Amino acid sequence: MLRCFDYSAASPALNLALEEAILDAVETGNSPSTLRFWESTTPFVVLGVSQVLANEADEAACAAEGIPILRRCSAGGAVVQEPGSLNYAVTLRYEDYPDTRGLRASYDFILGKLSEAFMARGMSVLLEGCSDLAIDGRKVSGNAQKRRKHAFLHHGTLLHALDAERIARVLREPELRPGYRGKRTHEEFVTALPMTRAELVTAVCEALSAPEPDGGPSEDELRAANALAESKYDTDEWNRRR
């Protein structure tokens, strides 16, 4: 059974660092496979690990609104994290979930189960592209992964509210886009699910056969996350590396 908890850290950098710290702990076997929920209380932009900052975010607009720009450990595209964007981060050992050993298979496994949970609630939420969930062709969840030898992190957003105008102000229109998006702008492409945060948590737990959230990260994970935030996620060397 998955360890499951709902824990939002005090800062954007610490929230991102905790995802990597949990991955490290699950990879070494010091922590079990884990599902964590979190949601930022303040807006920030987060880039994929290999993205070029100037191509993805409008720095002047971000500065004017006091929105920091950070970088996560996984691939994928830039997103705005803000209240209304629930994050689920599931970190699995391959030996516990053999169907996830392949990259494509792991996306199909996790997103397929989420799609089924939403369909059971009367919503046609489908897997689109390689890593999105969409309703009526509009994106409600973007997902990315960081894979290690024994375990991997799969994390994604589930939108239950959004400020589409802010997204359009601070993110540039991407050059690379999934085919189903076409030429639609951020405002035309992204939408929110008609569910509350609590309902989303319940749906994800049901989809992944996880218990209700309880407790939080271990003391060792928190120590590691604080160290990673200080040395990596809160530094220009990391966030402005490209």
Buried (B, 14 or more C-beta within 10 A) or exposed (E): EBBBBBBBBEBBBBBBBBBBBBBBBBBEEEBBBBBBBBBBEEBBBBBBBEBEBEEBBBBEBBEEEEBBBBBBBBBBBBBBBBBBBBBBBBBBBBEEBEEBEEEEEBBBBBBBBBBEBBEEBEBEBBBBBEBBBBBEEBBBBBBBBBBBEEBBBBBBBBBBEBBBEBBBBBBBEBEEBBEBBEEBEBEEBBBBBEBEBEEBBBBBBBBBEBEEBEEBBBEEBBEBBBEBBEEBBBBEEBBEBE
